[in-house]
Each structure stands twice: as C-alpha cells, then as structure tokens.
C-alpha cells in the first residue's frame, strides 16, 4: 500500500492495523536513500536505532499499549539538537565533536517517550547562521521544487525532508524566521511557538533570548500533535515558562466562525519588493477564511521595520557572544558566510544591545494591545517564492524587509501555512503567516487547520520527490 503522508493519517493507519511502524520506517529510510543524494536534507541517518525504535513501538501496539498519536511515527531533528543516536555538528567544523555526546535534548526525550522514531539529523545553515558554504564538507540543501533555488534557512534540511516525504515530522529552530522561511519555500507547515513554551536544553544557541525549537510537518494538525508533546516547563532551561499546556488539537474542528482576523496591510502587504503572486495568494487565503466565518479587518502593526532591526541587533549580539573565542581563533574554519555574519555582532555596542532590548519591551506591549482587538494576524511569510541561489547574497538579504523576525522579538506564536503556487514553469510554494497572542498557539492552529481542511496545497508533492502516497 501507499504510505500515508501526514502524521494524522499514519496514526490512524497504525491503529487500524493497515501498516506497522517498521514498515513505515523502512519506507521512509528507502526514500531517504533514494532522494537524499540529490536533495541534501540529511547529514546523518540512523537506520539501526530507527528500526529498533519502530520495533519497540509495534511491540507496544501488540501489547495493547498506546502512548498517543505520535507512537511509531518517523521524524528528524535539525543537527543543532543533541541526540544519543548521532553526533551533533551544527553543520560546522568548529563545534566540539564531543558536544552533546551521550544524551538527548529535552525535546528528543519527550518525542521518544511519546513513541516517535528518529531517522536522523538534518542539514542546516552553520550554527543556524550564515548560509551554506559549498567549500565545506557538508551536504548542500536543494529546493525539492526546483533544485537551483534556495531551500532557505536555517532549518533547510527539515523543510526539505518534510515536504519531500522523507519524514512525517521534524524539528527546526527559529531565531528570526529559521523555521518559517524554509517551511514557506519548501511547501511545509511550521510553527514558531511562544518563547518559553518549549525547552531548549540540549540545543546549540544562536540568540539566547530569541531561540525556539519548533515542529515542522505537512499540516497544522500534525504540528499541533507534536507541540502537545514538546511543550512544557523544564528546570534545565531557565527560559521556559511554567504555564499550563492545552491540548492543541481540541479546537481543530474546522470551525472558525467569529474568529477575528486582522490583515496587517502596512509594511507587510505594501512592500514594493513583495512578489505579486505571493501577495495575491495570501489575500485569497484570507478570503477563504472569511468564507469559513472569520471576521476580517485591517490592522496596523506599529514599528514593524524597527522591530525587524531590533531583532537583528539582538541576534547578532548574542550570537557573537557565543562565538567570540572561536571566531578569534578559528575564523577560517567557519563557512565564509557564517564568519562574516557572526562578525557583524562584534560591531554591536553594549548601548546598541540595551536600546534594542528597551525597544523590545515597548514593542511587546504594543503587540499585546493589538491582540485585544483581533485573535489572529495574517501576513505573507516571505517576500516571495524561493529565489535562485545564484542571485542571493548575505548583503542583499540584510538590506531587504522581512516578515518574520518581528515575532521572535515579541515572543509570540507564528506559523507558516502553504497557500498556493507560483506560475513559474516549475511552480514554487507560496505561504501565509498566522500570528497569535502569547501562549495562544491553539487559536493559530485552529485557523491554520480550518484553512487546510478546505485546501490541499500542504499535501502537494514536490517536483523532485514524486512518490505514490495518500493523505
């Protein structure tokens, strides 16, 4: 039989006895073997431990033990997150090879306790920073819809793996858009939850006060299933917040009647560089939500441009603090894009950093007030579909407006949702971003799930990953 392509579908098939976890795992390992040499999604694959975990999941099913909907489901972890099954490199020659040895990060512990099957570690931008350097000995991530185009970063490998069906779910991280950008250009769904909702214990940092570990999958429903397990207070991570974790699937009925949705036109939809097809696809998605009973109005996000700048100042400053010694002694061991990017942080003064943090407090207050008027805000996720890698440079990217870093600064949930495809010869995914109030991931999931119940953009299979599959 064709393998399911969503966690929700695979969970149902496992419980119906239509497949086993071993069969599901073997099918995904075979896909990785066939497609990874072209797509460059995985740095390390762990077939022996994966099959052992799959057999254990099947044994629990046979014994009548059900750990929940993630039991027996194959997933992958960004190679910045510690795992017992494979070394952690952060896609770099600089990280100590012994970093993370012998233990699982908190999120890996939780997902494994829920019965998930880890297939391996995925490619990323070095230290979740910079851009891939072809001169370093790591796979080059390829966009599965059109290989010469960017898979974005920094969670590029997970975005590729999810959209290409190499796994059913995966872990990314996000400091300024690193889960949402690769979700957008690869055609996946990715949720950046509220800062402090998920433990970062066992994850190499980029920006201490901005980072988050996030679920990436085909659907909002699948991301909700993963976040149900990932979320929660952890004393090993002092940034986690001890607040109740709801069942994120409880509101996923397709009903969004009366949900108030704000369209953030200024800055987000009026940018001259915004791709017209991206803009049209997101506005068409808003009309779908309106047709489902949502109440739509226009809202203005104050100081959106300044918030983007403040996010970058804080990220650069915190990144350079982490890399300060290695940057001074091993500059050339970093990729050429990473060493340049991290070096920018050395130009940030203490006064710059303090002022950015002061602005952050003010911005968070303004965003909290905005969410007393609406439940969810909609923007495009990115400026457009995936660009050609040959046309990209760090300098060009830094000068462009972005739609993602503001929400790391505010610490609120933000989810990328596929909403269509470009008209290129090889059509490219387009994406909208759904934003919610702090700790209200549930409403963001509710809106994203309702949209995906009446559309199928999230179920499309990329050009270079065509395999028989069913949802």
C-alpha positions as CSV (number, residue, x, y, z in Angstrom):
1,X,0.0,0.0,0.0
2,X,1.0,3.6,-0.4
3,X,2.3,5.1,2.8
4,X,0.4,8.0,4.5
5,X,2.0,11.4,4.1
6,X,0.7,13.0,7.3
7,X,1.2,12.2,11.0
8,X,-2.6,12.2,11.4
9,X,-3.1,9.7,8.6
10,X,-0.2,7.5,9.7
11,X,-1.5,7.4,13.2
12,X,-4.9,6.2,12.0
13,X,-3.4,3.6,9.7
14,X,-1.2,2.2,12.5
15,X,-4.2,1.8,14.9
16,X,-6.2,0.2,12.1
17,X,-3.5,-2.4,11.6
18,X,-3.1,-1.3,7.9
19,X,0.7,-0.7,8.4
20,X,3.3,-1.3,11.1
21,X,5.8,1.2,12.4
22,X,8.6,-1.0,11.0
23,X,7.0,-0.8,7.5
24,X,6.5,2.9,7.8
25,X,10.1,3.4,9.0
26,X,11.5,1.2,6.2
27,X,9.6,3.1,3.6
28,X,11.0,6.4,4.8
29,X,14.5,5.1,5.1
30,X,14.2,3.9,1.5
31,X,13.0,7.4,0.4
32,X,16.0,9.0,2.2
33,X,18.4,6.6,0.5
34,X,16.9,7.4,-2.9
35,X,16.4,11.1,-2.6
36,X,18.9,12.5,-0.1
37,X,21.9,12.4,-2.5
38,X,20.0,14.8,-4.7
39,X,18.2,16.9,-2.1
40,X,20.8,17.2,0.6
41,X,18.4,17.1,3.5
42,X,20.2,14.7,5.9
43,X,23.7,15.0,7.5
44,X,23.3,11.7,9.3
45,X,20.8,8.8,9.0
46,X,20.4,6.3,11.8
47,X,18.7,3.2,10.4
48,X,19.7,0.7,13.1
49,X,18.4,2.7,16.0
50,X,15.3,3.8,14.0
51,X,14.3,0.2,13.2
52,X,14.8,-0.7,16.8
53,X,12.6,2.1,18.0
54,X,10.0,1.1,15.3
55,X,10.0,-2.5,16.6
56,X,9.5,-1.2,20.1
57,X,6.5,0.9,19.0
58,X,5.0,-2.1,17.3
59,X,5.5,-4.3,20.4
60,X,3.7,-1.7,22.4
61,X,0.8,-1.7,20.0
62,X,0.7,-5.5,20.1
63,X,0.6,-5.4,23.9
64,X,-2.3,-3.0,23.9
65,X,-0.2,0.0,25.0
66,X,-0.9,3.2,23.1
67,X,1.3,6.2,24.0
68,X,-0.6,8.6,21.8
69,X,-0.8,9.6,18.2
70,X,3.0,10.0,17.8
71,X,3.7,6.4,18.6
72,X,5.6,4.8,15.7
73,X,5.9,8.0,13.6
74,X,9.2,8.7,11.8
75,X,10.8,12.1,12.4
76,X,14.0,14.0,12.0
77,X,15.9,16.5,14.1
78,X,17.9,19.6,13.0
79,X,21.6,18.9,13.6
80,X,21.8,21.6,16.2
81,X,19.8,19.5,18.7
82,X,21.6,16.8,20.8
83,X,20.7,13.2,20.2
84,X,22.2,9.9,21.6
85,X,21.7,8.3,18.2
86,X,24.0,10.5,16.2
87,X,26.7,13.2,16.8
88,X,25.7,16.9,16.7
89,X,27.8,19.1,14.3
90,X,25.7,22.3,13.9
91,X,26.8,21.8,10.2
92,X,30.2,23.2,11.3
93,X,33.9,22.2,11.6
94,X,34.0,24.4,14.7
95,X,31.7,22.7,17.2
96,X,33.5,20.4,19.6
97,X,32.9,16.9,18.3
98,X,32.1,15.8,21.9
99,X,29.3,18.4,22.2
100,X,26.0,16.7,23.1
101,X,27.6,13.2,23.4
102,X,25.6,10.7,25.4
103,X,22.3,12.5,25.9
104,X,19.1,13.6,24.2
105,X,17.9,17.2,24.2
106,X,14.7,17.8,26.1
107,X,12.5,17.7,23.0
108,X,14.1,14.5,21.8
109,X,13.4,12.9,25.2
110,X,9.8,13.9,25.0
111,X,9.2,12.8,21.4
112,X,10.9,9.5,22.0
113,X,8.9,9.0,25.2
114,X,5.8,9.5,23.0
115,X,7.0,6.7,20.7
116,X,8.4,8.7,17.8
117,X,11.1,7.1,15.7
118,X,14.2,9.3,15.0
119,X,15.5,8.7,11.5
120,X,18.5,11.1,11.6
121,X,19.8,14.6,11.7
122,X,19.1,17.2,9.1
123,X,21.2,19.9,7.4
124,X,21.1,23.5,8.5
125,X,22.9,26.8,7.9
126,X,26.0,26.6,10.0
127,X,25.2,27.3,13.7
128,X,21.7,28.3,12.4
129,X,23.5,31.3,10.9
130,X,25.1,32.5,7.6
131,X,24.4,30.5,4.5
132,X,25.6,27.1,3.1
133,X,29.3,27.2,2.0
134,X,30.0,24.7,-0.8
135,X,33.6,24.6,0.1
136,X,32.9,22.9,3.5
137,X,32.3,19.1,3.7
138,X,28.6,19.2,4.3
139,X,25.6,18.5,2.0
140,X,24.2,21.4,0.1
141,X,20.5,21.6,0.6
142,X,18.4,21.7,-2.6
143,X,14.9,23.0,-3.0
144,X,12.8,19.9,-4.0
145,X,10.5,22.0,-6.2
146,X,13.4,23.4,-8.3
147,X,16.9,22.4,-7.4
148,X,18.8,25.6,-8.3
149,X,16.6,27.5,-5.9
150,X,17.2,28.1,-2.2
151,X,15.7,25.8,0.5
152,X,16.1,28.8,2.8
153,X,17.4,28.6,6.3
154,X,18.4,27.8,8.8
155,X,16.2,24.7,9.1
156,X,16.6,23.9,5.4
157,X,17.1,20.1,5.8
158,X,14.0,19.7,7.9
159,X,11.9,21.7,5.5
160,X,13.2,19.6,2.6
161,X,12.6,16.3,4.5
162,X,9.1,17.1,5.5
163,X,7.9,18.5,2.1
164,X,9.6,15.6,0.2
165,X,8.1,12.9,2.4
166,X,11.4,11.7,3.8
167,X,9.8,12.0,7.3
168,X,6.4,12.8,8.6
169,X,7.5,15.5,11.0
170,X,10.7,17.2,12.1
171,X,12.3,19.7,14.4
172,X,13.5,23.2,13.3
173,X,14.7,26.1,15.3
174,X,13.8,29.8,14.8
175,X,15.5,33.0,15.9
176,X,14.4,35.3,13.2
177,X,12.4,33.1,10.8
178,X,14.5,29.9,10.6
179,X,11.5,27.5,10.9
180,X,9.0,29.6,8.9
181,X,11.2,30.6,6.0
182,X,12.2,27.0,5.0
183,X,8.6,25.9,5.6
184,X,7.5,28.7,3.2
185,X,9.8,28.0,0.3
186,X,9.6,24.2,0.6
187,X,5.9,23.9,1.0
188,X,5.7,22.8,4.6
189,X,3.8,24.0,7.7
190,X,6.0,25.3,10.5
191,X,5.0,26.7,13.9
192,X,7.2,29.0,15.9
193,X,5.5,28.8,19.3
194,X,5.6,31.4,22.1
195,X,9.1,32.0,23.5
196,X,9.5,29.8,26.7
197,X,6.9,27.3,25.7
198,X,9.4,24.6,24.7
199,X,12.7,23.7,26.4
200,X,15.9,24.5,24.6
201,X,18.0,22.2,26.8
202,X,20.4,20.4,24.5
203,X,20.3,22.9,21.6
204,X,23.3,24.9,20.4
205,X,22.2,28.6,20.8
206,X,22.1,31.3,18.3
207,X,20.3,34.1,20.1
208,X,19.7,33.2,23.8
209,X,16.7,35.4,24.2
210,X,15.1,34.7,20.8
211,X,15.6,31.0,20.0
212,X,12.9,28.4,19.9
213,X,12.7,24.7,18.9
214,X,9.7,24.1,16.7
215,X,7.6,21.4,15.0
216,X,7.6,21.2,11.2
217,X,5.2,18.9,9.3
218,X,2.7,18.9,6.4
219,X,-0.2,20.3,8.3
220,X,-1.2,22.5,11.2
221,X,-2.8,19.4,12.8
222,X,0.4,17.5,12.7
223,X,2.4,20.4,14.2
224,X,-0.2,20.6,17.0
225,X,0.2,16.9,17.7
226,X,4.0,17.4,18.0
227,X,3.7,20.6,20.1
228,X,1.3,18.7,22.5
229,X,4.3,16.6,23.5
230,X,7.2,19.1,23.1
231,X,5.7,21.9,25.2
232,X,6.1,22.3,28.9
233,X,8.3,23.7,31.7
234,X,11.8,22.3,32.1
235,X,14.0,23.4,35.0
236,X,17.1,22.7,32.9
237,X,16.1,25.6,30.7
238,X,15.6,28.8,32.7
239,X,13.8,30.5,29.8
240,X,10.9,28.0,29.9
241,X,7.7,29.3,31.4
242,X,5.7,27.2,33.9
243,X,2.2,27.7,32.4
244,X,-0.4,25.0,31.5
245,X,-0.1,23.3,28.2
246,X,-3.5,22.8,26.5
247,X,-4.5,20.1,24.1
248,X,-3.7,21.9,20.8
249,X,-5.9,19.6,18.8
250,X,-9.0,20.3,21.0
251,X,-10.2,23.2,18.8
252,X,-9.3,21.7,15.5
253,X,-12.8,21.1,14.2
254,X,-12.7,23.3,11.1
255,X,-15.0,25.9,12.9
256,X,-13.6,29.4,12.9
257,X,-16.9,31.3,12.9
258,X,-16.5,34.5,14.8
259,X,-12.7,34.3,15.0
260,X,-11.3,37.9,14.5
261,X,-8.6,38.0,11.9
262,X,-6.5,41.1,11.2
263,X,-4.8,41.8,7.9
264,X,-1.6,43.7,8.5
265,X,-1.5,45.8,5.3
266,X,1.1,48.5,6.2
267,X,4.7,47.2,5.9
268,X,3.6,43.6,5.2
269,X,1.5,43.9,2.1
270,X,2.6,47.3,0.7
271,X,6.3,46.5,0.2
272,X,7.4,47.2,-3.4
273,X,9.5,44.1,-3.4
274,X,6.7,41.8,-2.3
275,X,6.1,39.2,-5.1
276,X,2.6,39.9,-6.6
277,X,1.8,36.2,-6.7
278,X,2.7,35.8,-3.0
279,X,0.5,38.8,-2.1
280,X,-2.4,37.6,-4.2
281,X,-2.2,34.0,-2.8
282,X,-2.2,35.3,0.8
283,X,-5.1,37.6,0.2
284,X,-7.0,34.8,-1.5
285,X,-6.4,32.7,1.6
286,X,-7.9,35.5,3.7
287,X,-11.0,35.3,1.6
288,X,-11.2,31.6,2.2
289,X,-11.0,32.2,6.0
290,X,-13.7,34.9,5.6
291,X,-15.9,32.4,3.8
292,X,-15.5,30.0,6.7
293,X,-17.0,32.6,9.1
294,X,-13.9,34.5,10.3
295,X,-14.4,38.2,10.9
296,X,-11.7,40.1,8.8
297,X,-10.5,43.6,9.4
298,X,-7.4,45.6,8.6
299,X,-4.9,46.2,11.4
300,X,-1.6,48.1,11.7
301,X,1.5,46.6,13.4
302,X,3.3,49.6,14.9
303,X,7.1,49.9,14.3
304,X,7.4,46.7,12.2
305,X,10.5,47.9,10.4
306,X,12.2,49.0,13.7
307,X,11.2,45.6,15.2
308,X,13.0,43.8,12.4
309,X,16.1,45.8,13.1
310,X,16.0,45.3,16.8
311,X,15.6,41.6,16.3
312,X,18.8,41.5,14.2
313,X,20.8,43.6,16.6
314,X,19.9,41.3,19.5
315,X,20.5,38.2,17.4
316,X,23.9,39.4,16.1
317,X,25.0,40.5,19.6
318,X,24.0,37.3,21.3
319,X,25.5,35.1,18.5
320,X,28.9,36.9,18.7
321,X,28.9,36.4,22.5
322,X,28.6,32.7,22.0
323,X,31.2,32.5,19.2
324,X,33.6,35.2,20.4
325,X,36.5,32.9,21.3
326,X,36.2,30.5,18.3
327,X,35.7,33.4,15.9
328,X,39.0,34.9,17.1
329,X,41.0,31.7,16.9
330,X,39.3,29.6,14.1
331,X,37.9,32.2,11.8
332,X,38.6,30.2,8.6
333,X,37.1,27.0,10.0
334,X,33.7,28.7,9.8
335,X,32.0,28.9,6.4
336,X,32.6,32.1,4.6
337,X,29.1,33.3,5.1
338,X,28.9,32.4,8.7
339,X,32.1,34.1,9.8
340,X,31.1,37.3,8.1
341,X,27.6,37.2,9.6
342,X,28.8,36.4,13.2
343,X,31.5,39.0,12.9
344,X,28.7,41.7,12.5
345,X,27.9,41.1,16.1
346,X,31.3,42.5,17.1
347,X,30.2,45.9,15.7
348,X,27.2,45.9,18.1
349,X,27.9,48.0,21.2
350,X,26.5,47.4,24.6
351,X,24.5,50.6,24.2
352,X,23.0,49.2,20.9
353,X,22.1,46.0,22.5
354,X,20.5,47.7,25.5
355,X,18.5,50.1,23.3
356,X,17.2,47.2,21.2
357,X,16.1,45.4,24.4
358,X,14.4,48.5,25.6
359,X,12.5,48.8,22.3
360,X,11.7,45.1,22.6
361,X,9.8,45.7,25.8
362,X,7.8,48.5,24.2
363,X,7.1,46.5,21.1
364,X,5.8,43.6,23.1
365,X,3.4,45.9,24.9
366,X,2.1,47.2,21.6
367,X,1.6,43.8,20.1
368,X,-0.2,42.6,23.3
369,X,-2.6,45.5,22.9
370,X,-3.2,44.6,19.2
371,X,-4.3,41.2,20.3
372,X,-7.1,42.6,22.4
373,X,-8.7,43.7,19.1
374,X,-8.1,40.5,17.0
375,X,-7.4,36.9,17.6
376,X,-5.0,36.2,14.7
377,X,-3.0,38.4,12.4
378,X,-2.2,37.5,8.8
379,X,0.9,38.5,6.8
380,X,2.9,36.9,4.0
381,X,5.6,34.6,5.4
382,X,8.3,35.7,3.0
383,X,8.7,38.3,0.2
384,X,8.1,35.6,-2.4
385,X,8.8,32.1,-3.6
386,X,12.2,30.6,-3.4
387,X,14.9,32.6,-5.1
388,X,17.7,31.2,-7.3
389,X,20.8,30.6,-5.1
390,X,22.9,32.3,-7.7
391,X,21.0,35.5,-7.1
392,X,21.4,35.5,-3.3
393,X,24.0,37.1,-1.1
394,X,24.1,37.9,2.7
395,X,24.4,41.6,1.9
396,X,21.3,41.6,-0.3
397,X,19.3,39.7,2.3
398,X,20.3,42.1,5.2
399,X,19.0,45.0,3.2
400,X,15.6,43.6,2.5
401,X,12.4,43.9,4.6
402,X,11.5,40.7,6.3
403,X,8.2,39.5,7.8
404,X,9.4,37.0,10.5
405,X,11.9,38.4,13.0
406,X,9.4,40.8,14.5
407,X,7.6,37.9,16.1
408,X,10.7,36.5,17.7
409,X,11.3,39.9,19.2
410,X,7.7,39.9,20.5
411,X,7.9,36.2,21.6
412,X,4.5,35.3,20.1
413,X,3.4,32.2,18.1
414,X,3.8,32.5,14.3
415,X,3.0,29.7,11.8
416,X,3.8,29.4,8.1
417,X,1.0,27.8,6.1
418,X,1.1,26.9,2.3
419,X,-1.4,28.9,0.3
420,X,-0.6,28.2,-3.3
421,X,2.0,28.1,-6.1
422,X,3.7,30.5,-8.4
423,X,3.1,30.5,-12.1
424,X,6.7,29.5,-12.9
425,X,7.5,26.6,-15.3
426,X,8.3,24.6,-12.1
427,X,5.6,26.0,-9.7
428,X,7.0,27.2,-6.4
429,X,5.2,27.2,-3.0
430,X,3.7,30.4,-1.6
431,X,2.9,30.9,2.1
432,X,1.0,33.0,4.6
433,X,2.0,33.6,8.2
434,X,-0.6,33.4,11.0
435,X,0.3,35.2,14.3
436,X,-1.3,34.8,17.7
437,X,-1.2,36.3,21.2
438,X,1.4,35.0,23.5
439,X,0.7,31.4,24.6
440,X,-2.3,31.2,22.3
441,X,-0.9,28.7,19.8
442,X,-4.3,27.0,20.0
443,X,-6.1,29.7,18.0
444,X,-3.3,29.9,15.4
445,X,-3.6,26.1,14.9
446,X,-7.4,26.4,14.8
447,X,-7.2,28.9,11.9
448,X,-4.5,27.1,10.0
449,X,-6.3,23.7,10.3
450,X,-9.6,25.2,9.2
451,X,-7.9,26.6,6.1
452,X,-6.1,23.3,5.3
453,X,-9.4,21.3,5.7
454,X,-10.7,23.1,2.5
455,X,-7.4,23.3,0.6
456,X,-4.7,20.8,-0.4
457,X,-1.7,23.0,-1.0
458,X,0.0,21.4,2.0
459,X,-0.4,17.9,0.5
460,X,1.3,18.6,-2.8
461,X,4.4,16.6,-3.5
462,X,7.5,18.4,-4.8
463,X,8.8,18.1,-8.4
464,X,11.9,16.1,-7.3
465,X,10.2,13.9,-4.7
466,X,7.4,12.3,-6.6
467,X,6.4,9.1,-4.9
468,X,3.0,7.3,-4.6
469,X,1.3,8.5,-1.4
470,X,-2.0,9.0,0.3
471,X,-3.0,11.5,2.9
